[in-house]
Amino acid sequence: MLLLPFLNLILTAVFPQGNGFCNFRTLYFPNIKSRYIMKNYLLPAVAVLFFSCKETKKTDGYGPGDEAVTQTDTVKLPAPDEKSSKNKFSNVIGWPKDKAPTAPQGFTVTRFAEGIKSPRNMIQGENGDIFVVLSNSERSTADKIKNDLSGKSDAEVGGKSANRIILYRDANKDGIPETSSVFLTNLNQPYGMLIIKDKFYVANTDGLYVYPYKPGDTKITQTGKKIVNLPAGGYNNHWTRNLIANKDQSKIYISVGSGSNVGENGMENEVRRADILEVNPDGSGEKIYAAGLRNPVGMSWNPTTGQLWTVVNERDELGDELVPDYLTSVKPDAFYGWPYAYFGKNEDPRRKGEKPDLVAKTIVPDVPLGSHTASLGLTFYTGSQFPEQYKNGAFIGQHGSWNRSSLVGYQVAFVPFKNGKASGPYQPFLTGFIADEAKGDVYGRPVGVLQIADGSLLVADDVSGIVWRVAHTKK
């Protein structure tokens, strides 16, 4: 029993708000991986502390949920309930050699690339070269201990981020690259990539960099120039910074996620976060293009309207069904709610009464994608290889849940579009990533999606180290 004060001291350092073990239990114990406790960290005597814990104060006084009318349906939003927030982290077991994700009938799924650490995002050059960025979350010692205890470490790629870009070249266009090379190294948690004329842009977590480039280059050795400083890191996996250029390549758009779940670290620490920024190709002329987007990652241009669209990860710890992630058009100067409201004028109880003016102007997003699905990748399909029903629709990489009592996401979803608007709710397209839902076992977790020149779809599966290629077999 003499070990208990020492153990509680350690957990208080990891979970500083209040009693260390009680706060740890409240946040993580509902679905904690017992093998980590029994095997690696805790002692049976810790039960004394466990049963001495008191419930943390929860928000009360909120009545029945509301509804939000979106482009595809009417979303029923339950009342926010912090008491019902639960965690279930997946356990990545990897893909057997003879297994692959499942696509609809008529499609084939093959391994375009494998054996790489944490492929996250992809672009294609005009000569057909495929660039794949390798990066992952880097955890502090305290976070590593916390994640080992909760089981979160089993759900992600650990260790030092690879911080590089790999180039794949498929010269004969058979869907199997003949060569690969390390294109660029010494990056800092890169995610977004962009080619404009003779420049190759990379969005590291801390800034936008530009390098000299010409089509056909297999390696960049010159030092990049930092043209935009960005706030680094962020809540959970909000360190990613994505890039996209407008049609005439006169503007670059940078997605920057929030530094917290719901502004709990102070809004003074959220400057230029939860935004999509607009800059000139030389980094000048920065402005906030749209705000209140908690973690916008995937961005793509609607092929019919020419409007920018994005997918957004919404907030945690309000229950299984709050708040839905979403796909939405991005209106210039618009406000999408974070952290004060969600799906219109639905006020977050944790920020109640703080900014009624921003709550009043919060836009309802276009397409709900399910709560906690971690919708990250986005591309509109403009090719001719897939059947007609996929034309101009949106493919979305859903990395999968953790702040929910059962697993959701873990798929590539599809949203049909007609005349530039979503014509139906999201539907599963590439599935089979969950091996055993009850156990929480998953084979992989999809992130970035990319339609390439031949009309096939590439899917980056970060935790399994595979890039999948989805092609349609013509009859």
N, C-alpha and C positions, 0 to 999 in steps of 0.2 A: 504493500500500500504506500510505501515511501516513494514509489515511482510516480504516483498519480500527480502530485504537484508539479513534478518535473515535466511530465507529459502535457499537462494543461498549459504550462509555460510555453512549451514549443508550439502548441496549437494556437495559443493566443498571439504568438508572433506571426503565424500564418493567417489567422482570422482575428484581426485586432479589435473588431467591434464587440465589446462585451466579453463575457466568459468565452475563452477560446474554443473549448470543446462544444459548448452549447451552441455557439454560432455555427461551428462546423457541422454539427448534427442537423441543425435547422435547415441549412443550405443544401447539404449533400447526403444525409443519411437515409432519406426515404428509399433510395435505390442504390445504396453503396455496394460495391463489389466486395463481398465478404472475403474472398480469397486474398485480397490485398491487405485487409485488416489482420486476418489470422496469420497470414504467411509472412508479411513484411513489416507491420508496424505496431499494432495495438495488442494489448494484453487482456485476458479475460476480466481482470480486475477493473477495467475501464467501465464496466457496467454500472459501477457506483456513480461515476460522473454522469453517465448517460441518463439514469433515472432521476438525477438531481436537476436536470435541465428544466428551465421554464420556457414556455412558448414565447416567441418574440411577438411583439405587438403587431397586429394586422389591421388593415384598413377596413372599416365597417361603414355602413350608412349608405351603400349604393344599392339601388333597386334593380329591377329587371333590366336585362340587356336591351340594346337598341338595334336598329337596322340601318344598313347603308346600301343605297342603290348604286350599283356599279354598272359598267358597260355590259357585263355578262349575266348578272343575276342580282338578287337582293340578299345581302349577307346578314345573317342573324348573329349579332354580337352579344355574347353573354355578359353578365355583370362582371367587372374585374374582381378577382378574388385571389389575393396573395396567399391565402391559406392553402389553396388547392394547387399551388405551383409545385411540380414534381420533376425530378430529373431521371432520365434513363439514358446512359451513355452506351453507344454501340461498342461491340468488340470485333475489331477487324481481324478476320482469319485468312484473308487473301484468296485469290482465285486458283482453283485447281487447273492444271494444264489443259484438261479436256472440257473446261466449262467457260461460258461467256454470258454476258447479259442477254436478255430476251427482247427481241424486237417483234413488231407485228409480222404476220404472214407475208412472205414475199421479200423480206429483208434478210440480209446476212450480216453477221457481226464478227469481225476479225480483229486481230491485234496488229495495229499499225506500228506501235513501238512499245517496248517493255523493258524492265530492268533498270528504270530510272527513278531517282528519288523525288517524289512529290511533284509530278507535272500538274500545273494549275491552269495555265492560260495558253492560248495559241493564236497565231496569225499566219497568213499566207502571203508571200511576196508575189510580185507580178510575174516572176519566172517560174512560179510553182513551188518554191522552197517553203517548207513548213518550219516555223519557229515555235519552240515549246519552252516556256519559262518554268524553271524548277525552283520552288521556294516553299517554305513552311513556317509555322509559328515557332518562335523560340521562347522557351519558358524560363523564368527565374527559378532559383532553387526552391523558394517557397511555393511557387506555382507548381513545380514538378512534384513536390511532396503532396500537395493538395490534390493534384490530378491523379497521382498514383492511388491515393486513398479512395477517391470517388469513382475511379475507373475511367476517367476521361482520357488518360494516357493510352488506353487501349483503342480509342476512337480516332487517333490522329497520328500524324508523322512526327516523330520526336527528334531531338538532337539539333545540331547546327544545320541551318538552312543551306541548301546547295548553292543558292545565289548565283545561278548561271542560266544561260539560254543555249539550248541544243538546236541545231539545224538538221532537218531531215530532207533528203532529196530523193524523189521518186521519178527518175528520168523517163522511164518507160510507161508511167501512168497505170501501173497494174495494182496500185493500192498497197504496195510493199516497198518501202524506201530501200534503195540500194546502198546509200551511204548516210552516215551521220557524223557530225562534228561538233565540237564545243565552239559555239559561235562567240560567246561573250561571258566573261567571268568577273569576279570581284565586285559583285553587285550587293545591294542591301535590301533583302526581301523584295525582289522585283515582282511585278504582276503585269501591268499594262505594257503593251508594245505597239509601235506605230511606225510606219514608213511613209515619209513625205519627201518625194523627189530623191535627193542625194543625202537624206538624213534618216538615221534610225533612232527613234525615241524609246526610252525605257522609263517607266514610272517605278522608282524604288519607293519604299515606304516613307522616305524622308525627302523626296524631291523628284523633279522631272529632269532627266539627263538626255543629251543629244550627242550622237556620234556620226562621223562621216561614214557613208555607205554607198555602194553601188550594187545593182542586181548581179547575183552570181558570187558575191563575196561569201566565203565560208568561215571567215573569222575576222573579228574586229580586235585590233591590238592597241589602237590609240585610246588615250584617256578621254572619257566623256566630259562634257561641259554641263554643269548644273545650271539650268535656266529658270527653275522655279523651286523655291523652298516649300516643303510641305510638312505639316505636323506628323511626326512619326508615330508608329505603333497604334494602339487603340484597344478598346474592349474586346475580349475574346479573340476573334480573328479579324478584327477591323483594321488590320495593318495594310490591307490590299489597296492599291491605287490603280484604277483602270484608265485606259485612254481610248479616245475615238476622235477622228477629225470629221469636219463637215464635208460636203460634196466637193467644194472647190478648194478644200484644204487650207482655207484662210483662218480657221479657228480649230483649236484643240480643246476637248472637254476632258476633265479629270474628275473622277469620282473619288470622294474622300469620306470614309465612314466615321462614325462617332467615336469618341474616346471613352465612352461609358455606356451603360445600359439605358439609363433614363436621366442623364445629367447629374447623377449623384455626386460627382466629384467637383461640381461647380461649373456653371456655364461659361465662366471665364476661361476654362480649359477646353472649350468646344469651339473656339474661334476658327473659322474656315473648315469646320468639320460638319458631317451630316449634310454635305453640300455636293453639288456638281459645279465645278469651277470652269470658267471659260478663259482661255489665254490665246494670244497670238503665237504663231510657230516659233518665234524667238523668245517666248516666255513673258513678253510684255502684255500690258492691257488687261491684267487679271480682273475678273468680276465674278460675283456669285451668280451663276445661271439659274439655279433653283436650290431651295433650302428645305430643311425639315425632313430630309431623306435619311433615315437612321443609318443604314449601311447600303448605299447603292453600289453594286459591283458590275454586273453585266450591263452593257449599253449597246444599242443597235439602232439603225435608222429604219423606220417604217418605209418599206419600198413603195407603198402607194401614196402616202401623204408627205413623205420626206421629213417627218417629225422624229425627234429623238425619243427613244423609249429606254426604260431601265427596269431592272428587277431590284427589289429592296428587301433586306432582312429587317423585320420589325422587332419590337422589344420583347423582353423575357419577364418571367416571374409574375404573370397575371392569370395563370391557369392554362390548361391544355389547349383551349380554343381561342386564346388571345395572345398576341394580336396577329392576324393573318399577314404573312409575307405577301408581296404584290408585284405585279407587272403594271407599269403605267407609262402613258405618254408624259413627257417632261415639258411643262409649260414655262416659258421664260418668266423669271421673277416670281414664280409661284412658291407657296409654302405648303408642305405636305404633312405637317403636324408635329414631328419629333422636336422635343420630348413632351410637349404639353398636351397633345391630342392625337387621335388616330382615326382613320376612316371618317373624315369629316369632323364634326364638332363633338366627338366623344372624348371627354377630358380624362387624362390619366390621373387617377386618384393621388398618385405620388407627387404630382405637380399642380394640384388643385388650386385654382384661384390666382395663379402666378401671372399668367399672360392671357387674359380674356380676349385681347385684340388678336393674338395669333391663333387662339382656338377658333375664333369666329371666321378666320380666313383660311382654315385648313381645308385642303382639297381632298375629295374622295378619290382614291386611285381607281384605275380602270378595271383591273382584273385581280381578284383575290387568288392566292396560290396555296392556301392552307397555312395554319399557324405552325411556326417553328420548323418549316420544311427546309430552311436555309437555302433559299433559291439564289444561286450565284451566277451561273452562266446564262448568256442570252445571245441568240442569233435569229434573225428573220430568214426564212428559207426562200431563196429566189431562184434556185436551180430548176432543172427540168428532169432530173433523174427520178425523183420521188413522185408518187401518184399525185394527181391534181389536187386532192383535198389538203395537201401540205403546202401548196403554193401560197407564198406571202404570209404564212403562219409563223408563229414564234416557238422555237425550241428553248427549253430552260433546264439547266443543270441544277438539280436539287440535291445538295450535299447531305441533307438528312438531319433529323432532330436530335436534341439532347435535353432540352427543357420541357419534357413531355413524358407522360406516364407510359406511352407506347411509341414505337418508332413510326415516323412518317417521313415522307420525302424519299431519299435514297433511290432516285430515278431521274431519267430525263423526261420531262413533261412537255406536252405540246398544247398550244392554244391556237385554234383556228381563227383566221381573219377573213373578212369579206369587205371590200370597199374601204379598206384602211382601218376598220374597226374590228375588235374581237367579236366573233360571232357565236361563241360558246365558251363554257368553262374549261379550265385546264383538264387534260386527260393524260393518262400514262402512255408513254411511247417506248422508252427503253427501261426495262424493269429487270428483276431477278438479282438485284444487288443485296437484298436481305436473304440471308441463309436460314436463319431461325429467329423469328421475331420474339418468341418467348424468352429465349436465352440472350437476345440482343446481338446475335452473331451476324455480321455482314461480310460479304466478299470484298466490297469496295465502296467508294463514295464518289459520285460524279461531280465535277466542278465546271470547267470551261467547256463550251460547245462551239464548234466552228464548221460552217459549210465551206467546203473547198471547191476548187474550180470544176472538178468533174461531177459535182452535184452530190457527192457523198458527205456524210456528217462525221466529224471527229469529236470524240468525247474524252476529256482528260479525267482520269480516275486517280486522284492524288495518292490515297493511302495504299493502293495496290501497285503503284508505279507503272501503270499501263495507259496508253492512249488507244482507245477503241475506234475502229472505223465501221460505220453503219452504211451499207449500200443496198440499193434496191435491185433485185434481179428481174430484169425485163423478160416478159414472156415472149 
